[in-house]
Amino acid sequence: MDWVSVAGLVAAFCTTVSFVPQALKTIRTKDTSSISLAMYSLFTFGTLTWFLYGVYTKNLPVSLANAVTFLLSATILFYKIKNGSKDKKAMS
């Protein structure tokens, strides 16, 4: 494996793992009031698109990182959508 692939895997690992604390907190507390629906919708769609790009180009770091990040961000987005009306009431 060349250094570019290693750098890609390290970058993929770091950016993907950065979502774990937020996903765990959201799952544990179910609190999504401070999370932007627009941002997480766009981000989740973006990670899905990057995943598909990585698969199409046979780029392992891009595929792996975005598959995992998509699952984590989709989980957060799921709770945000599920709690949407509760978030609005909490802010009132």
PDB file of N, CA, C and O in Angstrom:
ATOM      1  N   MET A   1       0.852  -1.176   0.000  1.00  0.00           N
ATOM      2  CA  MET A   1       0.000   0.000   0.000  1.00  0.00           C
ATOM      3  C   MET A   1       0.897   1.238   0.000  1.00  0.00           C
ATOM      4  O   MET A   1       1.826   1.332   0.802  1.00  0.00           O
ATOM      5  N   ASP A   2       0.622   2.182  -0.893  1.00  0.00           N
ATOM      6  CA  ASP A   2       1.450   3.382  -0.988  1.00  0.00           C
ATOM      7  C   ASP A   2       1.022   4.429   0.043  1.00  0.00           C
ATOM      8  O   ASP A   2      -0.021   4.296   0.682  1.00  0.00           O
ATOM      9  N   TRP A   3       1.837   5.465   0.192  1.00  0.00           N
ATOM     10  CA  TRP A   3       1.589   6.473   1.225  1.00  0.00           C
ATOM     11  C   TRP A   3       0.310   7.261   0.962  1.00  0.00           C
ATOM     12  O   TRP A   3      -0.325   7.730   1.907  1.00  0.00           O
ATOM     13  N   VAL A   4      -0.076   7.414  -0.292  1.00  0.00           N
ATOM     14  CA  VAL A   4      -1.300   8.150  -0.603  1.00  0.00           C
ATOM     15  C   VAL A   4      -2.520   7.386  -0.088  1.00  0.00           C
ATOM     16  O   VAL A   4      -3.448   7.980   0.462  1.00  0.00           O
ATOM     17  N   SER A   5      -2.510   6.077  -0.269  1.00  0.00           N
ATOM     18  CA  SER A   5      -3.605   5.252   0.246  1.00  0.00           C
ATOM     19  C   SER A   5      -3.643   5.284   1.762  1.00  0.00           C
ATOM     20  O   SER A   5      -4.716   5.362   2.360  1.00  0.00           O
ATOM     21  N   VAL A   6      -2.479   5.223   2.382  1.00  0.00           N
ATOM     22  CA  VAL A   6      -2.411   5.285   3.848  1.00  0.00           C
ATOM     23  C   VAL A   6      -2.938   6.635   4.328  1.00  0.00           C
ATOM     24  O   VAL A   6      -3.710   6.694   5.286  1.00  0.00           O
ATOM     25  N   ALA A   7      -2.530   7.710   3.674  1.00  0.00           N
ATOM     26  CA  ALA A   7      -3.008   9.045   4.050  1.00  0.00           C
ATOM     27  C   ALA A   7      -4.525   9.123   3.890  1.00  0.00           C
ATOM     28  O   ALA A   7      -5.208   9.700   4.736  1.00  0.00           O
ATOM     29  N   GLY A   8      -5.049   8.554   2.825  1.00  0.00           N
ATOM     30  CA  GLY A   8      -6.489   8.543   2.611  1.00  0.00           C
ATOM     31  C   GLY A   8      -7.221   7.771   3.685  1.00  0.00           C
ATOM     32  O   GLY A   8      -8.267   8.206   4.166  1.00  0.00           O
ATOM     33  N   LEU A   9      -6.676   6.625   4.063  1.00  0.00           N
ATOM     34  CA  LEU A   9      -7.303   5.823   5.117  1.00  0.00           C
ATOM     35  C   LEU A   9      -7.253   6.529   6.467  1.00  0.00           C
ATOM     36  O   LEU A   9      -8.219   6.476   7.229  1.00  0.00           O
ATOM     37  N   VAL A  10      -6.138   7.189   6.771  1.00  0.00           N
ATOM     38  CA  VAL A  10      -6.027   7.934   8.033  1.00  0.00           C
ATOM     39  C   VAL A  10      -7.026   9.090   8.047  1.00  0.00           C
ATOM     40  O   VAL A  10      -7.714   9.304   9.045  1.00  0.00           O
ATOM     41  N   ALA A  11      -7.106   9.832   6.946  1.00  0.00           N
ATOM     42  CA  ALA A  11      -8.056  10.947   6.854  1.00  0.00           C
ATOM     43  C   ALA A  11      -9.491  10.429   6.977  1.00  0.00           C
ATOM     44  O   ALA A  11     -10.315  11.015   7.680  1.00  0.00           O
ATOM     45  N   ALA A  12      -9.773   9.340   6.294  1.00  0.00           N
ATOM     46  CA  ALA A  12     -11.107   8.747   6.345  1.00  0.00           C
ATOM     47  C   ALA A  12     -11.451   8.319   7.774  1.00  0.00           C
ATOM     48  O   ALA A  12     -12.563   8.553   8.246  1.00  0.00           O
ATOM     49  N   PHE A  13     -10.511   7.705   8.443  1.00  0.00           N
ATOM     50  CA  PHE A  13     -10.724   7.272   9.821  1.00  0.00           C
ATOM     51  C   PHE A  13     -11.034   8.460  10.725  1.00  0.00           C
ATOM     52  O   PHE A  13     -11.989   8.424  11.501  1.00  0.00           O
ATOM     53  N   CYS A  14     -10.224   9.509  10.623  1.00  0.00           N
ATOM     54  CA  CYS A  14     -10.406  10.674  11.495  1.00  0.00           C
ATOM     55  C   CYS A  14     -11.749  11.362  11.265  1.00  0.00           C
ATOM     56  O   CYS A  14     -12.450  11.679  12.225  1.00  0.00           O
ATOM     57  N   THR A  15     -12.109  11.593  10.022  1.00  0.00           N
ATOM     58  CA  THR A  15     -13.363  12.298   9.760  1.00  0.00           C
ATOM     59  C   THR A  15     -14.579  11.442  10.095  1.00  0.00           C
ATOM     60  O   THR A  15     -15.621  11.961  10.495  1.00  0.00           O
ATOM     61  N   THR A  16     -14.443  10.149   9.932  1.00  0.00           N
ATOM     62  CA  THR A  16     -15.557   9.256  10.250  1.00  0.00           C
ATOM     63  C   THR A  16     -15.732   9.117  11.756  1.00  0.00           C
ATOM     64  O   THR A  16     -16.850   9.219  12.260  1.00  0.00           O
ATOM     65  N   VAL A  17     -14.655   8.888  12.470  1.00  0.00           N
ATOM     66  CA  VAL A  17     -14.724   8.704  13.922  1.00  0.00           C
ATOM     67  C   VAL A  17     -15.211   9.970  14.616  1.00  0.00           C
ATOM     68  O   VAL A  17     -15.768   9.898  15.711  1.00  0.00           O
ATOM     69  N   SER A  18     -15.007  11.125  13.993  1.00  0.00           N
ATOM     70  CA  SER A  18     -15.456  12.374  14.614  1.00  0.00           C
ATOM     71  C   SER A  18     -16.970  12.422  14.782  1.00  0.00           C
ATOM     72  O   SER A  18     -17.466  13.192  15.603  1.00  0.00           O
ATOM     73  N   PHE A  19     -17.711  11.625  14.031  1.00  0.00           N
ATOM     74  CA  PHE A  19     -19.165  11.598  14.144  1.00  0.00           C
ATOM     75  C   PHE A  19     -19.666  10.665  15.241  1.00  0.00           C
ATOM     76  O   PHE A  19     -20.827  10.761  15.640  1.00  0.00           O
ATOM     77  N   VAL A  20     -18.848   9.796  15.722  1.00  0.00           N
ATOM     78  CA  VAL A  20     -19.291   8.811  16.716  1.00  0.00           C
ATOM     79  C   VAL A  20     -19.812   9.475  17.985  1.00  0.00           C
ATOM     80  O   VAL A  20     -20.891   9.100  18.443  1.00  0.00           O
ATOM     81  N   PRO A  21     -19.106  10.445  18.582  1.00  0.00           N
ATOM     82  CA  PRO A  21     -19.640  11.044  19.821  1.00  0.00           C
ATOM     83  C   PRO A  21     -21.020  11.684  19.638  1.00  0.00           C
ATOM     84  O   PRO A  21     -21.889  11.534  20.496  1.00  0.00           O
ATOM     85  N   GLN A  22     -21.225  12.396  18.525  1.00  0.00           N
ATOM     86  CA  GLN A  22     -22.528  13.028  18.294  1.00  0.00           C
ATOM     87  C   GLN A  22     -23.614  11.980  18.098  1.00  0.00           C
ATOM     88  O   GLN A  22     -24.716  12.115  18.631  1.00  0.00           O
ATOM     89  N   ALA A  23     -23.309  10.943  17.339  1.00  0.00           N
ATOM     90  CA  ALA A  23     -24.296   9.886  17.110  1.00  0.00           C
ATOM     91  C   ALA A  23     -24.653   9.195  18.423  1.00  0.00           C
ATOM     92  O   ALA A  23     -25.829   8.958  18.699  1.00  0.00           O
ATOM     93  N   LEU A  24     -23.655   8.874  19.226  1.00  0.00           N
ATOM     94  CA  LEU A  24     -23.925   8.216  20.513  1.00  0.00           C
ATOM     95  C   LEU A  24     -24.728   9.111  21.437  1.00  0.00           C
ATOM     96  O   LEU A  24     -25.656   8.646  22.099  1.00  0.00           O
ATOM     97  N   LYS A  25     -24.381  10.396  21.489  1.00  0.00           N
ATOM     98  CA  LYS A  25     -25.124  11.329  22.342  1.00  0.00           C
ATOM     99  C   LYS A  25     -26.569  11.453  21.873  1.00  0.00           C
ATOM    100  O   LYS A  25     -27.489  11.471  22.691  1.00  0.00           O
ATOM    101  N   THR A  26     -26.771  11.536  20.571  1.00  0.00           N
ATOM    102  CA  THR A  26     -28.124  11.658  20.034  1.00  0.00           C
ATOM    103  C   THR A  26     -28.941  10.406  20.318  1.00  0.00           C
ATOM    104  O   THR A  26     -30.109  10.501  20.694  1.00  0.00           O
ATOM    105  N   ILE A  27     -28.345   9.248  20.144  1.00  0.00           N
ATOM    106  CA  ILE A  27     -29.045   7.993  20.416  1.00  0.00           C
ATOM    107  C   ILE A  27     -29.383   7.879  21.898  1.00  0.00           C
ATOM    108  O   ILE A  27     -30.482   7.461  22.263  1.00  0.00           O
ATOM    109  N   ARG A  28     -28.426   8.255  22.748  1.00  0.00           N
ATOM    110  CA  ARG A  28     -28.610   8.128  24.198  1.00  0.00           C
ATOM    111  C   ARG A  28     -29.640   9.131  24.734  1.00  0.00           C
ATOM    112  O   ARG A  28     -30.511   8.761  25.521  1.00  0.00           O
ATOM    113  N   THR A  29     -29.544  10.391  24.313  1.00  0.00           N
ATOM    114  CA  THR A  29     -30.401  11.427  24.888  1.00  0.00           C
ATOM    115  C   THR A  29     -31.659  11.710  24.074  1.00  0.00           C
ATOM    116  O   THR A  29     -32.627  12.263  24.597  1.00  0.00           O
ATOM    117  N   LYS A  30     -31.648  11.337  22.813  1.00  0.00           N
ATOM    118  CA  LYS A  30     -32.744  11.635  21.881  1.00  0.00           C
ATOM    119  C   LYS A  30     -32.932  13.144  21.680  1.00  0.00           C
ATOM    120  O   LYS A  30     -33.937  13.566  21.108  1.00  0.00           O
ATOM    121  N   ASP A  31     -31.990  13.951  22.137  1.00  0.00           N
ATOM    122  CA  ASP A  31     -32.071  15.404  22.028  1.00  0.00           C
ATOM    123  C   ASP A  31     -31.434  15.865  20.721  1.00  0.00           C
ATOM    124  O   ASP A  31     -30.234  15.693  20.509  1.00  0.00           O
ATOM    125  N   THR A  32     -32.235  16.442  19.864  1.00  0.00           N
ATOM    126  CA  THR A  32     -31.745  16.951  18.581  1.00  0.00           C
ATOM    127  C   THR A  32     -32.071  18.431  18.412  1.00  0.00           C
ATOM    128  O   THR A  32     -31.993  18.958  17.302  1.00  0.00           O
ATOM    129  N   SER A  33     -32.432  19.100  19.490  1.00  0.00           N
ATOM    130  CA  SER A  33     -32.894  20.487  19.401  1.00  0.00           C
ATOM    131  C   SER A  33     -31.829  21.442  18.869  1.00  0.00           C
ATOM    132  O   SER A  33     -32.170  22.451  18.251  1.00  0.00           O
ATOM    133  N   SER A  34     -30.562  21.152  19.091  1.00  0.00           N
ATOM    134  CA  SER A  34     -29.512  22.064  18.626  1.00  0.00           C
ATOM    135  C   SER A  34     -28.899  21.635  17.293  1.00  0.00           C
ATOM    136  O   SER A  34     -27.885  22.189  16.869  1.00  0.00           O
ATOM    137  N   ILE A  35     -29.501  20.666  16.644  1.00  0.00           N
ATOM    138  CA  ILE A  35     -28.982  20.159  15.376  1.00  0.00           C
ATOM    139  C   ILE A  35     -29.806  20.736  14.232  1.00  0.00           C
ATOM    140  O   ILE A  35     -31.036  20.743  14.283  1.00  0.00           O
ATOM    141  N   SER A  36     -29.126  21.215  13.210  1.00  0.00           N
ATOM    142  CA  SER A  36     -29.789  21.803  12.050  1.00  0.00           C
ATOM    143  C   SER A  36     -30.286  20.706  11.103  1.00  0.00           C
ATOM    144  O   SER A  36     -29.506  19.882  10.624  1.00  0.00           O
ATOM    145  N   LEU A  37     -31.589  20.710  10.845  1.00  0.00           N
ATOM    146  CA  LEU A  37     -32.171  19.744   9.921  1.00  0.00           C
ATOM    147  C   LEU A  37     -31.613  19.938   8.513  1.00  0.00           C
ATOM    148  O   LEU A  37     -31.283  18.963   7.839  1.00  0.00           O
ATOM    149  N   ALA A  38     -31.507  21.176   8.072  1.00  0.00           N
ATOM    150  CA  ALA A  38     -30.989  21.451   6.720  1.00  0.00           C
ATOM    151  C   ALA A  38     -29.545  20.964   6.589  1.00  0.00           C
ATOM    152  O   ALA A  38     -29.191  20.335   5.592  1.00  0.00           O
ATOM    153  N   MET A  39     -28.722  21.248   7.581  1.00  0.00           N
ATOM    154  CA  MET A  39     -27.319  20.844   7.520  1.00  0.00           C
ATOM    155  C   MET A  39     -27.190  19.328   7.486  1.00  0.00           C
ATOM    156  O   MET A  39     -26.455  18.790   6.658  1.00  0.00           O
ATOM    157  N   TYR A  40     -27.887  18.640   8.367  1.00  0.00           N
ATOM    158  CA  TYR A  40     -27.763  17.173   8.404  1.00  0.00           C
ATOM    159  C   TYR A  40     -28.393  16.517   7.188  1.00  0.00           C
ATOM    160  O   TYR A  40     -27.933  15.460   6.756  1.00  0.00           O
ATOM    161  N   SER A  41     -29.435  17.117   6.625  1.00  0.00           N
ATOM    162  CA  SER A  41     -30.014  16.579   5.385  1.00  0.00           C
ATOM    163  C   SER A  41     -29.008  16.676   4.247  1.00  0.00           C
ATOM    164  O   SER A  41     -28.773  15.700   3.536  1.00  0.00           O
ATOM    165  N   LEU A  42     -28.420  17.843   4.076  1.00  0.00           N
ATOM    166  CA  LEU A  42     -27.425  18.029   3.019  1.00  0.00           C
ATOM    167  C   LEU A  42     -26.187  17.175   3.250  1.00  0.00           C
ATOM    168  O   LEU A  42     -25.665  16.562   2.319  1.00  0.00           O
ATOM    169  N   PHE A  43     -25.722  17.137   4.489  1.00  0.00           N
ATOM    170  CA  PHE A  43     -24.524  16.359   4.796  1.00  0.00           C
ATOM    171  C   PHE A  43     -24.754  14.869   4.544  1.00  0.00           C
ATOM    172  O   PHE A  43     -23.904  14.197   3.961  1.00  0.00           O
ATOM    173  N   THR A  44     -25.891  14.361   4.979  1.00  0.00           N
ATOM    174  CA  THR A  44     -26.197  12.942   4.789  1.00  0.00           C
ATOM    175  C   THR A  44     -26.286  12.603   3.304  1.00  0.00           C
ATOM    176  O   THR A  44     -25.759  11.580   2.866  1.00  0.00           O
ATOM    177  N   PHE A  45     -26.944  13.449   2.541  1.00  0.00           N
ATOM    178  CA  PHE A  45     -27.012  13.241   1.096  1.00  0.00           C
ATOM    179  C   PHE A  45     -25.612  13.311   0.483  1.00  0.00           C
ATOM    180  O   PHE A  45     -25.278  12.523  -0.402  1.00  0.00           O
ATOM    181  N   GLY A  46     -24.803  14.247   0.952  1.00  0.00           N
ATOM    182  CA  GLY A  46     -23.436  14.370   0.455  1.00  0.00           C
ATOM    183  C   GLY A  46     -22.593  13.137   0.733  1.00  0.00           C
ATOM    184  O   GLY A  46     -21.839  12.694  -0.133  1.00  0.00           O
ATOM    185  N   THR A  47     -22.712  12.578   1.934  1.00  0.00           N
ATOM    186  CA  THR A  47     -21.937  11.372   2.242  1.00  0.00           C
ATOM    187  C   THR A  47     -22.415  10.180   1.425  1.00  0.00           C
ATOM    188  O   THR A  47     -21.612   9.333   1.033  1.00  0.00           O
ATOM    189  N   LEU A  48     -23.711  10.110   1.166  1.00  0.00           N
ATOM    190  CA  LEU A  48     -24.220   9.048   0.302  1.00  0.00           C
ATOM    191  C   LEU A  48     -23.639   9.197  -1.108  1.00  0.00           C
ATOM    192  O   LEU A  48     -23.229   8.214  -1.725  1.00  0.00           O
ATOM    193  N   THR A  49     -23.609  10.415  -1.600  1.00  0.00           N
ATOM    194  CA  THR A  49     -23.061  10.676  -2.929  1.00  0.00           C
ATOM    195  C   THR A  49     -21.569  10.363  -2.988  1.00  0.00           C
ATOM    196  O   THR A  49     -21.103   9.770  -3.960  1.00  0.00           O
ATOM    197  N   TRP A  50     -20.813  10.754  -1.958  1.00  0.00           N
ATOM    198  CA  TRP A  50     -19.388  10.423  -1.901  1.00  0.00           C
ATOM    199  C   TRP A  50     -19.181   8.908  -1.850  1.00  0.00           C
ATOM    200  O   TRP A  50     -18.269   8.381  -2.486  1.00  0.00           O
ATOM    201  N   PHE A  51     -20.028   8.212  -1.093  1.00  0.00           N
ATOM    202  CA  PHE A  51     -19.935   6.755  -1.042  1.00  0.00           C
ATOM    203  C   PHE A  51     -20.110   6.156  -2.431  1.00  0.00           C
ATOM    204  O   PHE A  51     -19.319   5.315  -2.856  1.00  0.00           O
ATOM    205  N   LEU A  52     -21.149   6.593  -3.136  1.00  0.00           N
ATOM    206  CA  LEU A  52     -21.393   6.085  -4.489  1.00  0.00           C
ATOM    207  C   LEU A  52     -20.235   6.419  -5.422  1.00  0.00           C
ATOM    208  O   LEU A  52     -19.853   5.601  -6.259  1.00  0.00           O
ATOM    209  N   TYR A  53     -19.683   7.604  -5.282  1.00  0.00           N
ATOM    210  CA  TYR A  53     -18.510   7.993  -6.066  1.00  0.00           C
ATOM    211  C   TYR A  53     -17.332   7.059  -5.762  1.00  0.00           C
ATOM    212  O   TYR A  53     -16.648   6.598  -6.675  1.00  0.00           O
ATOM    213  N   GLY A  54     -17.105   6.789  -4.495  1.00  0.00           N
ATOM    214  CA  GLY A  54     -16.007   5.906  -4.096  1.00  0.00           C
ATOM    215  C   GLY A  54     -16.168   4.499  -4.633  1.00  0.00           C
ATOM    216  O   GLY A  54     -15.195   3.878  -5.060  1.00  0.00           O
ATOM    217  N   VAL A  55     -17.394   3.993  -4.613  1.00  0.00           N
ATOM    218  CA  VAL A  55     -17.676   2.662  -5.164  1.00  0.00           C
ATOM    219  C   VAL A  55     -17.416   2.669  -6.668  1.00  0.00           C
ATOM    220  O   VAL A  55     -16.758   1.773  -7.197  1.00  0.00           O
ATOM    221  N   TYR A  56     -17.934   3.676  -7.344  1.00  0.00           N
ATOM    222  CA  TYR A  56     -17.792   3.754  -8.805  1.00  0.00           C
ATOM    223  C   TYR A  56     -16.323   3.861  -9.225  1.00  0.00           C
ATOM    224  O   TYR A  56     -15.912   3.256 -10.215  1.00  0.00           O
ATOM    225  N   THR A  57     -15.536   4.633  -8.467  1.00  0.00           N
ATOM    226  CA  THR A  57     -14.125   4.829  -8.817  1.00  0.00           C
ATOM    227  C   THR A  57     -13.207   3.792  -8.172  1.00  0.00           C
ATOM    228  O   THR A  57     -11.989   3.825  -8.351  1.00  0.00           O
ATOM    229  N   LYS A  58     -13.813   2.870  -7.416  1.00  0.00           N
ATOM    230  CA  LYS A  58     -13.059   1.831  -6.711  1.00  0.00           C
ATOM    231  C   LYS A  58     -12.015   2.426  -5.755  1.00  0.00           C
ATOM    232  O   LYS A  58     -10.880   1.958  -5.670  1.00  0.00           O
ATOM    233  N   ASN A  59     -12.438   3.469  -5.045  1.00  0.00           N
ATOM    234  CA  ASN A  59     -11.575   4.152  -4.090  1.00  0.00           C
ATOM    235  C   ASN A  59     -11.964   3.694  -2.689  1.00  0.00           C
ATOM    236  O   ASN A  59     -12.957   4.156  -2.128  1.00  0.00           O
ATOM    237  N   LEU A  60     -11.177   2.787  -2.134  1.00  0.00           N
ATOM    238  CA  LEU A  60     -11.507   2.175  -0.845  1.00  0.00           C
ATOM    239  C   LEU A  60     -11.636   3.187   0.290  1.00  0.00           C
ATOM    240  O   LEU A  60     -12.630   3.134   1.014  1.00  0.00           O
ATOM    241  N   PRO A  61     -10.681   4.113   0.490  1.00  0.00           N
ATOM    242  CA  PRO A  61     -10.844   5.061   1.608  1.00  0.00           C
ATOM    243  C   PRO A  61     -12.124   5.894   1.494  1.00  0.00           C
ATOM    244  O   PRO A  61     -12.819   6.099   2.490  1.00  0.00           O
ATOM    245  N   VAL A  62     -12.433   6.367   0.307  1.00  0.00           N
ATOM    246  CA  VAL A  62     -13.642   7.173   0.119  1.00  0.00           C
ATOM    247  C   VAL A  62     -14.888   6.323   0.361  1.00  0.00           C
ATOM    248  O   VAL A  62     -15.827   6.774   1.017  1.00  0.00           O
ATOM    249  N   SER A  63     -14.902   5.117  -0.155  1.00  0.00           N
ATOM    250  CA  SER A  63     -16.055   4.227   0.021  1.00  0.00           C
ATOM    251  C   SER A  63     -16.284   3.880   1.486  1.00  0.00           C
ATOM    252  O   SER A  63     -17.396   4.022   1.993  1.00  0.00           O
ATOM    253  N   LEU A  64     -15.243   3.431   2.159  1.00  0.00           N
ATOM    254  CA  LEU A  64     -15.390   3.018   3.554  1.00  0.00           C
ATOM    255  C   LEU A  64     -15.786   4.170   4.461  1.00  0.00           C
ATOM    256  O   LEU A  64     -16.722   4.062   5.254  1.00  0.00           O
ATOM    257  N   ALA A  65     -15.064   5.268   4.336  1.00  0.00           N
ATOM    258  CA  ALA A  65     -15.334   6.402   5.220  1.00  0.00           C
ATOM    259  C   ALA A  65     -16.758   6.903   5.043  1.00  0.00           C
ATOM    260  O   ALA A  65     -17.454   7.173   6.022  1.00  0.00           O
ATOM    261  N   ASN A  66     -17.183   7.024   3.815  1.00  0.00           N
ATOM    262  CA  ASN A  66     -18.500   7.589   3.580  1.00  0.00           C
ATOM    263  C   ASN A  66     -19.621   6.609   3.845  1.00  0.00           C
ATOM    264  O   ASN A  66     -20.738   7.033   4.144  1.00  0.00           O
ATOM    265  N   ALA A  67     -19.369   5.323   3.747  1.00  0.00           N
ATOM    266  CA  ALA A  67     -20.384   4.337   4.137  1.00  0.00           C
ATOM    267  C   ALA A  67     -20.667   4.450   5.631  1.00  0.00           C
ATOM    268  O   ALA A  67     -21.823   4.497   6.050  1.00  0.00           O
ATOM    269  N   VAL A  68     -19.607   4.492   6.427  1.00  0.00           N
ATOM    270  CA  VAL A  68     -19.774   4.576   7.880  1.00  0.00           C
ATOM    271  C   VAL A  68     -20.332   5.937   8.275  1.00  0.00           C
ATOM    272  O   VAL A  68     -21.243   6.018   9.099  1.00  0.00           O
ATOM    273  N   THR A  69     -19.789   7.011   7.690  1.00  0.00           N
ATOM    274  CA  THR A  69     -20.263   8.348   8.020  1.00  0.00           C
ATOM    275  C   THR A  69     -21.718   8.522   7.615  1.00  0.00           C
ATOM    276  O   THR A  69     -22.486   9.172   8.325  1.00  0.00           O
ATOM    277  N   PHE A  70     -22.103   7.948   6.484  1.00  0.00           N
ATOM    278  CA  PHE A  70     -23.509   8.008   6.070  1.00  0.00           C
ATOM    279  C   PHE A  70     -24.399   7.346   7.115  1.00  0.00           C
ATOM    280  O   PHE A  70     -25.435   7.900   7.485  1.00  0.00           O
ATOM    281  N   LEU A  71     -24.012   6.182   7.589  1.00  0.00           N
ATOM    282  CA  LEU A  71     -24.830   5.493   8.594  1.00  0.00           C
ATOM    283  C   LEU A  71     -24.956   6.316   9.872  1.00  0.00           C
ATOM    284  O   LEU A  71     -26.038   6.412  10.451  1.00  0.00           O
ATOM    285  N   LEU A  72     -23.847   6.907  10.310  1.00  0.00           N
ATOM    286  CA  LEU A  72     -23.882   7.727  11.526  1.00  0.00           C
ATOM    287  C   LEU A  72     -24.726   8.984  11.325  1.00  0.00           C
ATOM    288  O   LEU A  72     -25.565   9.311  12.165  1.00  0.00           O
ATOM    289  N   SER A  73     -24.507   9.682  10.225  1.00  0.00           N
ATOM    290  CA  SER A  73     -25.262  10.918   9.998  1.00  0.00           C
ATOM    291  C   SER A  73     -26.734  10.619   9.712  1.00  0.00           C
ATOM    292  O   SER A  73     -27.605  11.399  10.096  1.00  0.00           O
ATOM    293  N   ALA A  74     -27.022   9.502   9.046  1.00  0.00           N
ATOM    294  CA  ALA A  74     -28.414   9.124   8.804  1.00  0.00           C
ATOM    295  C   ALA A  74     -29.127   8.801  10.124  1.00  0.00           C
ATOM    296  O   ALA A  74     -30.319   9.075  10.270  1.00  0.00           O
ATOM    297  N   THR A  75     -28.409   8.229  11.063  1.00  0.00           N
ATOM    298  CA  THR A  75     -28.984   7.950  12.385  1.00  0.00           C
ATOM    299  C   THR A  75     -29.353   9.253  13.080  1.00  0.00           C
ATOM    300  O   THR A  75     -30.448   9.385  13.627  1.00  0.00           O
ATOM    301  N   ILE A  76     -28.429  10.220  13.056  1.00  0.00           N
ATOM    302  CA  ILE A  76     -28.701  11.518  13.665  1.00  0.00           C
ATOM    303  C   ILE A  76     -29.871  12.194  12.948  1.00  0.00           C
ATOM    304  O   ILE A  76     -30.760  12.748  13.594  1.00  0.00           O
ATOM    305  N   LEU A  77     -29.869  12.149  11.628  1.00  0.00           N
ATOM    306  CA  LEU A  77     -30.948  12.745  10.844  1.00  0.00           C
ATOM    307  C   LEU A  77     -32.295  12.082  11.152  1.00  0.00           C
ATOM    308  O   LEU A  77     -33.313  12.766  11.252  1.00  0.00           O
ATOM    309  N   PHE A  78     -32.303  10.768  11.302  1.00  0.00           N
ATOM    310  CA  PHE A  78     -33.519  10.045  11.664  1.00  0.00           C
ATOM    311  C   PHE A  78     -34.103  10.590  12.959  1.00  0.00           C
ATOM    312  O   PHE A  78     -35.299  10.874  13.037  1.00  0.00           O
ATOM    313  N   TYR A  79     -33.255  10.737  13.975  1.00  0.00           N
ATOM    314  CA  TYR A  79     -33.741  11.254  15.254  1.00  0.00           C
ATOM    315  C   TYR A  79     -34.183  12.703  15.132  1.00  0.00           C
ATOM    316  O   TYR A  79     -35.153  13.110  15.771  1.00  0.00           O
ATOM    317  N   LYS A  80     -33.487  13.484  14.323  1.00  0.00           N
ATOM    318  CA  LYS A  80     -33.881  14.879  14.133  1.00  0.00           C
ATOM    319  C   LYS A  80     -35.263  14.958  13.513  1.00  0.00           C
ATOM    320  O   LYS A  80     -36.104  15.734  13.965  1.00  0.00           O
ATOM    321  N   ILE A  81     -35.502  14.168  12.488  1.00  0.00           N
ATOM    322  CA  ILE A  81     -36.817  14.175  11.835  1.00  0.00           C
ATOM    323  C   ILE A  81     -37.884  13.625  12.781  1.00  0.00           C
ATOM    324  O   ILE A  81     -38.977  14.183  12.877  1.00  0.00           O
ATOM    325  N   LYS A  82     -37.572  12.544  13.470  1.00  0.00           N
ATOM    326  CA  LYS A  82     -38.518  11.940  14.411  1.00  0.00           C
ATOM    327  C   LYS A  82     -38.879  12.902  15.537  1.00  0.00           C
ATOM    328  O   LYS A  82     -40.029  12.938  15.975  1.00  0.00           O
ATOM    329  N   ASN A  83     -37.915  13.676  16.006  1.00  0.00           N
ATOM    330  CA  ASN A  83     -38.134  14.583  17.132  1.00  0.00           C
ATOM    331  C   ASN A  83     -38.465  16.001  16.699  1.00  0.00           C
ATOM    332  O   ASN A  83     -38.486  16.904  17.534  1.00  0.00           O
ATOM    333  N   GLY A  84     -38.722  16.219  15.421  1.00  0.00           N
ATOM    334  CA  GLY A  84     -38.925  17.565  14.900  1.00  0.00           C
ATOM    335  C   GLY A  84     -39.932  18.391  15.661  1.00  0.00           C
ATOM    336  O   GLY A  84     -39.636  19.524  16.040  1.00  0.00           O
ATOM    337  N   SER A  85     -41.098  17.861  15.891  1.00  0.00           N
ATOM    338  CA  SER A  85     -42.124  18.627  16.597  1.00  0.00           C
ATOM    339  C   SER A  85     -41.770  18.804  18.081  1.00  0.00           C
ATOM    340  O   SER A  85     -42.103  19.822  18.686  1.00  0.00           O
ATOM    341  N   LYS A  86     -41.099  17.815  18.653  1.00  0.00           N
ATOM    342  CA  LYS A  86     -40.681  17.930  20.055  1.00  0.00           C
ATOM    343  C   LYS A  86     -39.633  19.029  20.207  1.00  0.00           C
ATOM    344  O   LYS A  86     -39.642  19.772  21.188  1.00  0.00           O
ATOM    345  N   ASP A  87     -38.714  19.128  19.211  1.00  0.00           N
ATOM    346  CA  ASP A  87     -37.686  20.164  19.248  1.00  0.00           C
ATOM    347  C   ASP A  87     -38.320  21.555  19.239  1.00  0.00           C
ATOM    348  O   ASP A  87     -37.875  22.443  19.966  1.00  0.00           O
ATOM    349  N   LYS A  88     -39.354  21.750  18.424  1.00  0.00           N
ATOM    350  CA  LYS A  88     -40.025  23.043  18.333  1.00  0.00           C
ATOM    351  C   LYS A  88     -40.708  23.398  19.653  1.00  0.00           C
ATOM    352  O   LYS A  88     -40.685  24.554  20.077  1.00  0.00           O
ATOM    353  N   LYS A  89     -41.313  22.408  20.298  1.00  0.00           N
ATOM    354  CA  LYS A  89     -41.979  22.647  21.583  1.00  0.00           C
ATOM    355  C   LYS A  89     -40.976  22.980  22.663  1.00  0.00           C
ATOM    356  O   LYS A  89     -41.247  23.813  23.528  1.00  0.00           O
ATOM    357  N   ALA A  90     -39.810  22.336  22.625  1.00  0.00           N
ATOM    358  CA  ALA A  90     -38.784  22.568  23.615  1.00  0.00           C
ATOM    359  C   ALA A  90     -38.235  23.988  23.525  1.00  0.00           C
ATOM    360  O   ALA A  90     -37.805  24.559  24.528  1.00  0.00           O
ATOM    361  N   MET A  91     -38.253  24.556  22.318  1.00  0.00           N
ATOM    362  CA  MET A  91     -37.709  25.897  22.118  1.00  0.00           C
ATOM    363  C   MET A  91     -38.724  26.981  22.498  1.00  0.00           C
ATOM    364  O   MET A  91     -38.351  28.142  22.665  1.00  0.00           O
ATOM    365  N   SER A  92     -39.990  26.618  22.634  1.00  0.00           N
ATOM    366  CA  SER A  92     -41.045  27.601  22.946  1.00  0.00           C
ATOM    367  C   SER A  92     -41.014  27.994  24.400  1.00  0.00           C
ATOM    368  O   SER A  92     -41.828  28.808  24.837  1.00  0.00           O
TER     369      SER A  92
END
